[in-house]
């Protein structure tokens, strides 16, 4: 894997003319006047459930103070500044230090499609997919030399950024002066970035290589690469380990058999996925595998550890969890490539003698009311929760107090199924879907799990579109993230406020983008101990991805806009400011010839070849051409790059 600056990724500062701003955002006048952006107001993020920069799995993703585990995100909020990435290719730094006021401090195009980022002091470690073409050329708006700005300012095309054979990139950006962001380090990365963690001062990057992409290996594989980011400006590659698959492509695993999910502690990285054999259709060898990597070396050296077979494939990070020296796993044969799986989901536990030696401890099969497919899993201390689904959704509770003898306890049946679970003591909140609900296909449910033998549902709030009659399209399009990242978007704040970004939309036989008020936004819900109350839907242009608390307001971030709302009253949407950060693009419906694309969902070809319109609600934004035309106009007017650019829309 190349580790030098063989191909330099560039940043192009963007200047938007006032006319372009007016065309792209209906209420840009509500944004504040120019600001020097140096205020150091408290960001007041206010989330305890799932901050994007912290752990995902309870128990597994933890770390000591010396080597804490951190996750990347598409947003970072610190020191009165919001750093936000857009799928359309922009990185924006926004002054959010004063309520009711959004001021653009600086903006740059990134090569390819931005993936996620880490903020380390005045430096951003930025990851992007599609940063290189299939021939190894930079996928950037213009040529640049050591940060010098040149060119027209047009971003790489959407088709180029999302090509499965394109290459990825990791770059370090100096953001001390937001008006003149500078690239200080660059790495070309073959394949597609799948996930990452920073543990201590080491970045662990998991990438997918399909054997056809630029610089990739001869066979499909997942690659884990370590980088030393103790001094991000002098970032360097340390080590890499490849996990090739012998899966018989074209069989039931389709073209995804080499893709893995990861879970990290400060000592180990668990890399879970499909087994190396074709699926056995319920009567043969195990279908899943977990490879363990030793990451205890503070300098980033990787050590191969145990290789574990599991009953079913590991299709989501939430299926794996480490607690007190025990690895716990829930899986099922056939999940992900059949409608209802084969046999029952199985709970397996393994004693961790060391990273190289894990010994099977306990195993139990869940007793199902009918043949159903495993959909989601969540571990929480001495418990685990599992969701299966055929026509109704059972929630199962597994007692892990004796990990050598896992025990199935109570179960609860409900319509639809739960995509993601967030435990909070003897209450659990779930983000789910039910395509038969006329009030909306998305929902948030509240469960009482105090009695492990008799769980109950205390309430459910439905919202969202009713446009789709296919579960996979709901999860892949309306949900803001896949299962491995959904906890970064589904926010539960300290005061009981629940915020759920989601996309509305419709299908179209053409790839044309449309932003005709299709109903996306951020749904607010109030949670008390025993009840849920539906509050206002906050209208947000574009495809909403994140919701953050800041200075008593809520910041909603989509691919095209950042919008702030006063949420002192939650029965009405009180927008205080709006700022354009990117463009609204149509997104193709993910299909894979009938094979799974992500999570536990099987895909059909109901909308094969169609596109999903981007969502827009409450604020107009022009088609992509208007945005880039505005950028070009701004550059033509200014003529040269200036050191500080301050603008408000």
N, C-alpha and C positions, 0 to 999 in steps of 0.2 A: 504494500500500500504506500503510495507516494507520501512523503512527509515534508518535503521541501516546499519553498515558495516557487515551484516550477511554473505555476500559472497564477498570476497576481489577480485577486479579486478587487474590484474597485468600488468606491462609493461615489455617487454623484449627488451633490446637494441639489435640492429642488426648490425653485421659486415659483409660487403660484400667483398669478395676476388676480386682481380683485374681481375681474369679470369672470374668471374661471371659478373662483370661490363662490360667487353668487349663483353660478349655474349648478354647482355641485351640492350645495347645502342650503336648504330653504331658510334656516334660521341662523345663519352665520353671524348676523348682527348681534346676537345675544352673547357671543363670545366677548372676552374682555379686550381692552386696549393692549398695546405693546407692553412688554415687561422684560426686565433684565434677567428674570428667572433665577435670581440668587437667593430667594427666600428659603428658609429652612424649616417650614411648617411641618408639624407632625402629620404623617400620612394617615394615621388612625385606620389601619386596614380593618381591624375589628373582627377577624375571623379566627375561630379556634378549630373548626372542623376540618378544613382541607386547604390551607394556604398553598398556592401553587409552587412556592419555593421550598416546601417542606415535605415530610414523608407522605407516602401514599398508603402503604399497608400498615395497619396497627401491629406493632411487634416486629415486623420484618424490616421495614425501612426505618431503621433507627441508627444512632451513632453516638459515640462519646463526644464530649465537647472538643476533643482534639481532632477527631476525624468525623465530623458530622456529615450526614447524607443530605444532599441538596438536589432538588429537581429544577429543571428549566421550565420556562413558560413563555407564552407569546406576549406577556405583559410583565413589567416590573414597576413597583411603586416605591419610591424612596426619596426622602428629603424634599418633598413638595414637587417632585417630578414624576411624570408617568412616561415610561418607555413602552411603546406599543408597536407591534409588527402587524402588517397586513399581508394577506395572501397575494395581493396584487403587486407586492415587491417593495413596499416602503418600510422604513424604520423612522418613527417619529418620536421626538422628545417634547413633552408638553408641560408647561407650568400649570400645576393644579394646586398651588399653595394657598389660593384664596377661593372660598366658596363662590359659586356663580360666575367663575372666570376661568376660561381655558385659553392659553396663549401658546402658539407654536414657537418653540425655541429653536428648533432645527429639524430638518428632515433630509433623508438620503434614500436613494434607491439601493436595494441589495441585489446581488446577482441571484437568479433563480427565484424559487419560492421560499420565503422565510419559514423556518421550522419552529425553533424555540431559541431562547437565549438565557444566559446567566449574567447578572450584574456583579462585578467585583471591583469595588471602589469606583474609579473613573473610567473603567474599562468594561466593555460588553464582549462576552464570548458568544458569538452569533453563529447559528447553524442554519444552513439553507440547502434544500434539495433542488435539483435541476440547475445547479450553479455552473455546470459544464455541459456542453453538447456531447452527443455520442462520439464525436471525433476529438474531444478533449479541448475544444475552444471555450474561452470564457463566455458565459451567458450573461452579459452585462450590458447596460445601456450605452456605454462608450468606453473607449480606452482611457486609462489613467496611469500616471506614473508617480508613485509615492504619494498618492492623494491629490495630485494636481487635477483640477476639474477641466474636462473637455467634453465635447459631444452635444448631441441634441437633447438628451434627457429622456429618450423613450425606453421603457423597461423591456426586458425580454418578454417574448410572447407567451401567452398562457400555455399554448400547445408545447412550446419548447421547454418551459419550466416543469411541466408535468409528464414529460416523456419518460417511460419506464426504463429507458436505456441511458438517460442522462446521468451525470455524476454530481455528487454533493460537494459542499465546501464548508469549512469552519474558518472563521476569521475573527480577529480581535480588533475592536473599534474603540478608539480613544474618544470618549464623549465628554471630556472635561469642559470643552467649549461646544455646546450643542449646535451652534451655528456653523462650525467648521469641523465636523466629525472626520477623523483620520483613521485609515486602516493601518495597523501596526504589525499585523501578522496574518498569514494566510496559509491554509492547508487544503489541498485537493483531496477529496475522499471518494473513492469509487462507490457506486451504488446509491442506495436510498437510505437516509438517516431514519432509523426506526425509533430510537429512544436514547436516553443518556442519563447519567448521574455524575455529580461531582462529590467525591468522598475525600475530605481533607483538601489537599491541593491537587488532586488527580481527577481529570475528566475521563470517564469511561463512556465510550461512544459505541452503540450497537447499530450496525448497518446491514442492509439486505443487498446482496449481489445476485443478479439473475443470470449470470454467465454471458449476457449479451451487452452489458453496459461497459462504458469506457473504463479501462483499467481494472476490470473485475477478473476474478478467477475463472478457471475453465468449467467449474460446476457451480450450480446455485448454492449459496451458503449464507449464513449469518456470521458477520465478523465483529469481534469486540476489540476495540483499539483504545489504548490508554495514552493520555497526554498530560504532561506536567504543566499546570497552570498556576504554579506558585508565583511566578512573575508572568502574567498573561501576555505582556508585550514581547516576552521571549519564550512564548509557548513552544513546546517541542514534543514530538511523538516519542513514546517510550517503548511500547510493546504492542503486540496484537496476537489474537488467537482466532482461528477459523473453525466454524462448525458446519461441515458439509453434510448434506442429506443424500441418502440413497433412495429416497422415495421414488416410486414409479410414477412420474408425472404423466398426466392424462388419465390416471386412475382417480379414485375418489378424492384425493387431496388436491387435485387440480394443480395449479401452478403456485400454490402457497405453501407447499410442504416444507420449505427450508426456512420459513419465517418464524422467529422466536419472540417471546416476551421476557422481560427481565425484572428481577427483584433484587434489591441491594441491602446489605447491612454494611457496617464498617469493617467487616472481615471477609465477607463472601458476596459473590455475584451469582445469582441463580438464573440460568438461561434455559427457559422451558419452551417446548414446542411439540411438533409432530415426531413420531418415531421414524426410524430409518427404513421401515418396511411399508409396503402398501397396506391399507386398512384390511382387517381380516373379516369385516362384516359380522362381528360379534362372536367369532369362535376361533381364536388363535392367539398370537403373541400380543403383548401390550402395545398400545398405539401411541403412547406418549413418552417423552424423554425430558429429563432435566440434567443439564451439565452444570457443575459447580466450579467456579473460579475463585482462587485465593487472591484477595486484593489487600492483604495485610501490609505489603511493602509500601511504605509511605512515599517511595520514589516512583511507583507505578508499575513495577514488574508484575506480570500476571503469571499465576501458577495454575496448571490444570488440576482439578480435583476429581471428585466422584462423578460417575456417570450412572444416573438412576433411570430405570424404566417405571412408567406409571400406567395405570389401567387405560386411561384415555389421554388424548392430546391435551397439552397445555395451551389454551387459546387466549388466555388473559392472565395478566399479572396477579389478579386477585385469587387465582387458584393455588398460589404458593404462599407460604408464610413460615417464618422462623420465629420460635419463641422458646427461650430458656433451654437452648441446646437441642431443640426438636424441630424438624421440618415437617409441616403439615400440608397435605395436598388433597384436593377433591377433583376428580375427573370422571369421565364416562366414555366408553367406547361409542363411536359413531356420532358424538356431539360435533356439530360444525359441518358435517357433510351429509347427514340424514335428517329428516324432519323430526324424528322422535328418539334418536339414539338407539343403542343396543344395550339391553340389560339395564342394570341400575347404576347410578353414580356411586363411586366408591371413595371412602375416606381412607387415606393412608398416612401413617406417621413413621418417621425415620429418626433414630437417635444419631446425633452428630458427634462422633468421636473426635473427628477433626475434618478439615475440608476434603481430605482425600478418602475418608472412611465414614460412610453413613450406613447404618444398620436398620433394616426394617423392624418396626416395633409393633404396630397395631394396624388393623384393617377392618372396615365394616362396610357393608352395602346398604344403601338407603332403600327402604321399602316404599315403593311407589304405588299410588292408587291405580295407575295405568301406565303403559309405556310412554314416557315423556323424555324430552331432551333437556339436559342441563343447560341453563341460560346464564346464571351469574352466581358468584360465590363471594363471601366476605368473612374473614376471620376477625375475632374480637376477643382477645385474652383466652379464656378457657372455653370459649364457644366458637362455633362457626355457623353461618347461615348459608343455605343453598336454595336456589330458585330453579324449578323445572317448569316446563310449559308444553301443553298440547292445545287444549282449548281453555282450560282454567289454569291458574297459576298457584301451585303449592309453594309455600315458604316452609322449609324444614329447619329445625334447630338441632345442632349436633353438640353433644356434651363432650368436651375435650379435657375435663378435669383429670381424668386418668388417660393419658395419651397413649398408653399401651393397649387400651381397650376403649376406643371411641364408641359413643353410644348415641343412636338416634333418639331424639325426644319428641317434642310436639310438632305439629304441622298445621298450616292454615291455608285454606283454599280461597281464591279470589279471582275475579275476571282480569284478563290481560296478564302481563308479566313484568317483573321488576328488572330494570337494566343495571341499576347500581344501588348499593345499600350503604348507608352511613350510620353506624351504631353510636348511640349516646346513652351509655348505661343501660337502664331497663327499657329504653325507647330506641326504636330504629326508624329512620326515615329512608324512604326509597323513591328513586326517580324511575318511573316506568312508562309503559305504553299499553294502550288498549284500543285497537283500531275499530272496535264496535261501539265505542262511547260517542254519542252525538255531541257531547259537550267539548270534545277535543281528544285527540289521540294520545297526548302526553298527560302524565299525572304525577303528583307527589302524594305518597301514602305515609301514614304514621302508624307504627305497630307498637303494641305493648308486649314486651317479651320478658316481663318480670317473672312470670311462671313459665319455665322452659317447656312444660308439658301442655300449656294452653295459651299459645300466642293469640292475640286478637288484633284486628285492624280498627283503630280508633277513628280514623278519618281518611278521606281522599279528596284531592282537588284536581279536577281535570281542566286542561287548557290546550291551546295549540290548534293546528290545522286538522281538518277532517278530509284532506284531499287524497290521501293515499290509502290503499287497501292491502298494502304489503308491509310486513313488519320491518324487513331489512331496509326498505327505502325510508321508513320513519327514523330508524336508528342511524342510518348513514347520512341522511340529509337534515332532518329537523333537529336531531341531537347535535350540540356544538362540537363534540369530540367523540372518539371511539372509546371502548371500555377501558383501555389502558390509561386514558387521560381525562375521563369524564369528571373525576373529582376536582380538577382544576377549574371547571366551569360551574358545577353544582355547588353553590355556596350556602353555608349555614352559619350565620353570624351569632355573636355572643348573646344578643338580645332576642334571639328567636326568629329573626328575619331570614327567610329563605328566598334566594334569588336564582332564577333559572333562565339563562339565555337560550333562545331557540330560534330556528329559522322557520318562516312560513314559506309558502311557494306553491308552484304548480308545475306540471310537466309540459314540455313543448317538443314538437318534432324537429325543431331547428335549434341551433346553438345560440341563437340571438339572446342577448341579455334583456331582461325586462325588470323594471323596478316600479311596479304599479301598485304599491301599497298592499303587499300580499300577506301581511299579518305577523311578521316576526317581531321579536322584542325581548324584553326581560320580564318574566312573570314574577311578581312579588307575592309571597305567602307568609302569613304570620303563624308561628308554631308556639303553642303553649304546651304544658306538660301532657295534656290529654286531647288537644284539638288542633286542627288546622283551619285557617281562615283565608280564603282567597282574597287577595287585594288587587291593586291596579296592575294592568299590563303597561309597562313603560315602552313606548314606541321608539324603535332604534332603526335607522337606515342600515342597509347592508345585511350581512349575515352575522348576528350577534354571537360573540364568543366568550366574553368575560364580564363579570360584574364585581366591582370593588367598592368598599366603603372608604370615604375620604372626607375629612373635615365636615362631618355631619351630612354629607351628600352621598349619592351613589353614582359611580362612574360606570357607564355601560360602554363597552368597547366592541366594535364590529370590525369587519375588514375595511369598511369605508369611513366610519365615523367614530369619534369619541363624544359621548353626550353625558352631561351631568344633570342630575335630578335632585330636587329638594324632596326628601322622603319623610319629613316631619309628619305630613299627612300621607297615608298610604291608600286613600280611596280615590285619589286623583293624580294624574301625571303632571308634575310641575317641573317642566324642563327649565334649567337655568342657563345652559350654554350648549353649543354644538360646534364641532370642529371636524372638517374633512381630513382624513389621513390617508386615504387610498381610494381605489375604485371598486365598484360593485360588479362582479362577474358572474355569468351563468356557470353552474357547476354540473359536470356530467354525472348521471346516476351511476354509481359503481356497479358494474356487472363483471362476472368472470366466468362466462359460459356455464353458469349453474354451480360454480364452486364457491366456497366461502371466501370473503375478502377480509373480514376482521371480526374479532370477537366470536360469539357462538352462533352468529346468524348465517343460515344458509340462504343463498342468493337465487332468485329466479330471473327469468328474462322478460318479465312483464313489461318493462319500459326500455328494453335493450335499444341502444342507439338514440335515446332521447336525452334531453338536458333538463336540468332543474333551474328555474329562474332564481336569481338572487332575491332575498327578501328585502322589502323596504316598507317602513311604516312610520308615518308621522313626519317624515322629512324627505324631500326629493333629492335625488342624486342623479346626475346625468349618466349616460352611457360612458364607457371607458374612453372613447375618443375625446369627449369634452374635457376630461381630467388631464389627459396628456397634452391636448392642445393648449390648455391653460398653462401647463408647465413650460411648454415651448415658448409661448407668448411671454411669460415672465422672464425666461432666460434671454429672449431677444431684447426685451426692454432694459434689463440690467446690464447685459453684455459681458460681464465678467463675474467671477465668484467674489463675493464680499465676505469679510471675516465673520460678521455677525448678521444673521437674518432673523428678524423678529416679525411674526405675522400672526393673524388671528382667524384664519379660515381659509 
